[in-house]
Amino acid sequence: MNILFVYYVPSGGVETLARQRALALKPHGITFHYLYFQDGNGRQNLQNEKVFITKDREQVSHILEEGRYDLVIVCSDFLWTRTIRELGYTGPLLYECQGLGNFETAKHWLTVAKPILEKHASGILIPKTPHLERIVTELYEHTPIFAFHNCLDTTTFSYKDTRMFHKTPIIGWVGRIEGNKNWTEFLAIVRLLKRSKQNIRIWMFEDPSLSQEAERRQFEALLDIYRLRDSCTFFSNVSHHEMPRYYSQIADSGGFLCSTSKVEGFGYAVLEAMSCSCPVLVTNSDGVQAFVTHNRTGKMYPLGDVRKAVEEATHILDDTLFRERIRKTGEQFIRNVFSPEKYAQHFQNMVHDLL
């Protein structure tokens, strides 16, 4: 079976999901090709895959004709479900929602999309994220809905014994310098945390090409205002297969990964860190609640409550026994619930229903 996945750009959690899904389904005879509208730094993770970079209708028509795809998955850009049909594709066409921002934004997006999706989409695929499930169920009474957890290959994406032990704890952050990732709150947290933990280091992983110039200037200015620049190390476009080593170093340093997102449809960075036995501190954003249980598999704090975040961070840094417990519990939970085998089973059941 051949499947075409369509999305804006190879970057972020969606690119990770597309690749992890392909790995999970390859043993079952399912092959994925990728159509992105523009190139992106996540392309480095797809060196051995069939990738098309275009949004030219004539070129896309040729891709569809040559590929003879059994299924096409369009992620986020609902207008392309109509375009794919206009280009002559008559097979199953799945619309996939990942993220879409906060509840109001997602509801508006999916409301506008409704007449197009009801006409052209064979079904809607979403992760098991409460706000997305609620919106899609309310809006799409007559469209098949499929909701199941995303996956991660924990056999390869796992803790690595780096033999590199840092003298000071490292606080990690992964995201884009944009509003929803809430970088301002992260900087506020580490600024306050450094009052009692002056020796902590900060590692920030991002894709600079996805930030707006004005927001980048604000970020640079705040680094200087908070006097954090000397404590920060910045990593740009680290390839996916290298990230377990960094998460493992953060874990071995006595630090943790901090996710300050306002809303997460899923939250792959958090899942990946937990798979590498790295403790996590996250906002109570929707998607991560599928795998972060407060004081069991990680730490959670109310969005906007910087002092509470610092309190929870201090607990992770100071209580060694607690820290080791959430590391082990979180890692095991990811292995059990988000396995490629379970994902492949759900996906194949969905394809069976669509066909």
C-alpha positions in Angstrom: 0.0 0.0 0.0 1.3 3.5 -0.9 0.2 6.6 1.0 0.9 10.2 0.2 1.3 12.6 3.2 0.7 16.3 2.4 1.8 19.2 4.7 3.2 22.7 4.6 6.8 22.2 5.6 9.0 19.4 7.0 9.6 20.7 10.5 8.4 20.3 14.1 6.2 17.7 15.6 4.2 17.0 12.4 7.4 16.0 10.6 8.3 13.8 13.5 4.9 12.1 13.5 5.0 11.6 9.7 8.4 9.8 10.0 7.5 7.8 13.1 4.3 6.7 11.5 6.1 5.5 8.4 8.6 3.5 10.5 5.7 1.9 12.5 3.8 0.8 9.3 6.7 -0.2 7.1 6.8 -3.8 8.5 3.1 -4.1 7.5 3.8 -3.3 3.8 2.7 0.3 3.9 5.0 2.9 2.2 4.8 6.7 2.7 5.8 9.4 0.3 5.8 13.1 1.4 4.6 16.2 -0.4 5.6 19.5 1.3 4.7 22.9 -0.1 8.1 24.4 0.9 11.5 23.1 2.0 12.4 23.1 5.7 15.2 22.0 8.0 13.4 18.8 8.9 14.2 17.6 5.4 17.6 16.4 6.8 15.6 13.6 8.6 14.2 12.3 5.4 17.3 11.6 3.3 16.2 8.0 2.4 12.5 8.8 1.8 10.6 9.9 -1.3 10.0 13.6 -0.8 8.3 16.2 -3.1 8.7 19.9 -2.5 6.0 21.8 -4.5 2.6 23.2 -4.5 2.3 23.6 -8.3 -0.9 22.0 -9.3 0.5 20.5 -12.5 3.4 19.0 -10.7 1.1 17.6 -7.9 -1.2 16.2 -10.5 1.7 14.3 -12.0 2.8 13.1 -8.5 -0.7 11.7 -7.9 -0.9 10.1 -11.3 2.5 8.4 -11.0 2.1 7.4 -7.4 -1.3 5.8 -7.7 -1.8 6.2 -4.0 -4.2 4.0 -2.0 -4.7 6.8 0.5 -3.8 10.5 0.7 -3.5 12.3 4.1 -3.7 16.1 4.1 -2.6 17.6 7.4 -3.9 21.0 8.6 -4.4 22.8 5.2 -8.0 21.7 4.6 -8.2 23.6 1.3 -5.9 21.0 -0.2 -8.5 18.3 0.3 -10.5 20.1 -2.4 -7.4 20.7 -4.5 -6.5 17.0 -4.4 -10.0 16.1 -5.6 -9.9 18.7 -8.3 -6.7 17.1 -9.6 -8.6 13.9 -10.2 -7.8 11.8 -7.1 -10.8 9.6 -6.3 -9.5 7.3 -3.6 -9.8 7.7 0.2 -8.7 11.2 1.4 -8.0 11.7 5.1 -7.8 15.1 6.8 -5.5 15.1 9.8 -5.5 17.6 12.6 -2.4 18.2 14.7 -2.3 21.1 17.0 -4.2 24.1 15.4 -3.5 26.3 18.5 -5.9 27.0 21.4 -9.5 25.9 21.7 -11.0 29.0 20.1 -8.5 29.0 17.2 -9.0 25.3 16.5 -12.8 25.6 16.7 -12.8 28.5 14.3 -10.4 26.7 11.9 -12.5 23.5 11.9 -15.8 25.5 11.5 -14.5 27.3 8.4 -13.2 24.0 7.1 -16.5 22.1 7.6 -18.2 22.5 4.2 -15.0 21.6 2.4 -14.1 18.6 4.5 -17.7 17.3 4.5 -17.6 17.3 0.7 -14.1 16.1 0.0 -12.7 14.2 3.0 -13.3 10.5 3.6 -12.6 10.9 7.3 -10.8 13.0 10.0 -7.8 11.8 12.0 -6.8 13.4 15.3 -4.6 12.5 18.3 -6.4 11.7 21.5 -6.4 15.3 22.6 -9.5 16.3 24.6 -10.1 19.7 23.0 -9.7 18.4 19.5 -12.0 15.4 20.2 -14.6 17.7 21.6 -14.6 20.1 18.7 -14.5 17.5 15.9 -17.3 15.4 17.5 -19.5 18.5 17.9 -19.0 19.8 14.4 -18.7 16.7 12.2 -21.7 14.5 12.8 -21.6 12.8 9.4 -17.9 12.4 8.8 -16.0 9.4 10.2 -13.6 10.4 13.0 -10.5 8.4 14.0 -8.8 9.3 17.3 -5.7 7.4 18.6 -2.4 8.2 20.2 0.7 9.0 18.1 3.7 6.8 18.3 7.4 6.8 19.0 10.0 4.2 18.2 11.4 3.8 21.7 13.9 1.1 20.7 16.0 3.7 18.9 14.8 6.9 20.5 15.8 6.1 24.1 18.3 6.9 26.8 22.0 7.0 25.7 24.8 6.5 28.3 26.9 9.4 27.1 29.6 9.1 29.8 29.4 12.9 30.0 28.3 14.2 33.4 27.8 17.9 33.8 28.7 19.6 37.0 25.6 21.8 36.8 21.9 20.9 36.0 20.7 21.7 32.5 17.2 23.0 31.8 16.2 22.2 28.3 13.5 23.8 26.1 12.4 22.8 22.6 10.2 24.9 20.3 9.9 27.9 18.1 10.3 31.5 19.1 6.6 32.2 18.7 3.6 32.9 20.9 2.1 29.5 21.5 5.4 28.0 22.6 5.5 30.7 25.2 9.2 31.3 25.3 8.6 34.5 27.4 7.3 32.3 30.3 10.3 29.9 30.0 12.8 32.8 30.3 10.8 34.2 33.3 11.0 30.7 35.0 14.7 30.3 34.6 15.3 33.9 35.6 13.5 33.3 38.9 15.0 29.8 39.3 18.5 31.2 39.0 18.0 33.3 42.2 18.4 30.1 44.2 20.1 27.9 41.6 22.7 30.2 40.2 24.7 27.5 38.5 22.0 26.1 36.2 22.6 26.0 32.5 19.9 26.5 29.8 19.8 24.6 26.5 17.3 25.9 23.9 16.6 23.9 20.7 14.8 25.6 17.9 14.4 26.2 14.2 15.3 29.9 13.6 13.7 29.9 10.2 10.3 29.5 11.7 10.4 32.7 13.9 9.3 36.1 12.9 11.9 38.9 12.9 10.0 41.1 15.3 9.6 38.3 17.8 13.2 37.3 17.4 14.2 40.9 18.4 12.0 40.6 21.5 13.6 37.3 22.4 17.1 38.7 22.0 16.2 41.8 24.1 14.7 39.8 26.9 17.8 37.6 27.1 19.8 40.7 27.9 17.2 42.2 30.2 17.1 39.0 32.3 20.9 38.6 32.1 20.5 35.0 30.8 22.6 35.1 27.7 25.8 33.8 29.4 23.8 30.9 30.8 22.2 29.9 27.5 23.4 27.5 24.8 21.4 27.5 21.6 21.0 24.6 19.2 19.6 25.1 15.8 18.1 22.3 13.7 19.6 19.4 15.5 18.7 16.3 13.5 16.2 14.0 15.1 18.5 11.0 15.5 20.9 13.2 17.5 18.3 14.4 20.0 18.4 11.3 22.3 22.0 12.1 23.2 21.0 15.7 24.2 18.0 14.6 26.2 20.2 12.0 28.0 22.8 14.6 28.9 20.1 16.8 30.3 18.8 13.8 32.4 22.4 12.9 33.6 23.1 16.5 34.5 20.3 16.5 37.1 18.2 18.8 35.0 14.9 18.5 33.1 13.0 19.5 30.0 10.6 22.4 30.4 7.7 22.8 28.1 5.8 26.1 28.5 3.4 25.8 25.6 0.0 27.5 25.9 -1.7 24.6 24.0 -0.2 21.4 22.6 -2.1 19.1 20.3 0.3 16.4 21.2 3.8 17.5 22.4 6.4 15.3 20.7 9.4 17.0 22.4 8.0 16.1 25.9 7.2 12.5 24.8 10.7 12.1 23.3 12.4 13.5 26.5 10.5 11.0 28.7 11.5 8.2 26.4 15.1 9.1 27.1 14.5 9.0 30.8 14.6 12.8 31.1 12.3 14.4 33.7 9.8 16.9 32.4 8.1 20.0 33.7 5.1 21.1 31.6 2.2 23.5 31.5 -1.3 21.9 31.9 -1.8 22.2 28.1 -4.2 19.8 26.6 -2.2 17.3 24.6 0.6 16.5 27.1 -2.0 15.4 29.6 -2.1 12.1 27.7 1.3 11.1 29.1 2.3 13.5 31.9 0.6 12.7 35.2 1.6 15.2 37.9 4.2 13.7 40.3 3.9 10.3 38.7 5.3 10.5 35.1 6.4 14.1 35.3 5.6 17.5 36.7 2.8 19.9 35.7 2.1 23.5 36.6 -0.8 25.9 35.8 -0.1 28.0 32.7 1.1 31.5 33.7 2.0 30.6 37.2 5.8 31.2 37.1 6.3 30.9 40.9 4.5 27.5 40.9 6.7 26.4 38.0 9.8 27.3 39.9 8.6 25.5 43.0 8.0 22.3 40.9 11.4 22.7 39.2 13.2 23.0 42.5 11.5 19.8 43.7 12.9 18.0 40.6 16.4 19.4 41.1 16.6 18.8 44.9 14.7 15.5 45.5 16.9 12.8 44.0 14.7 9.9 44.9 11.6 11.6 43.5 13.5 12.6 40.4 14.6 9.0 39.7 11.1 7.7 40.3 9.4 10.0 37.7 12.2 9.2 35.2 11.6 5.5 35.4 7.8 5.7 35.5 7.6 8.2 32.7 9.9 6.2 30.4 8.0 2.9 31.0 4.7 4.6 30.4 5.8 5.9 27.0 7.1 2.4 26.0 3.8 0.8 27.0 1.2 3.3 25.6 2.9 4.9 22.5 4.5 1.9 20.9 4.7 1.6 17.1 3.0 -1.7 17.3 -0.2 -0.3 18.9 -0.2 2.6 16.4 0.1 0.3 13.5 -2.9 -1.7 14.7 -5.0 1.4 15.1 -3.9 2.8 11.7 -4.6 -0.4 9.8 -8.1 -0.7 11.4 -8.7 2.9 10.2 -7.6 2.1 6.7 -9.8 -1.0 6.7 -12.8 1.2 7.6 -11.9 3.8 4.9 -11.6 1.2 2.2 
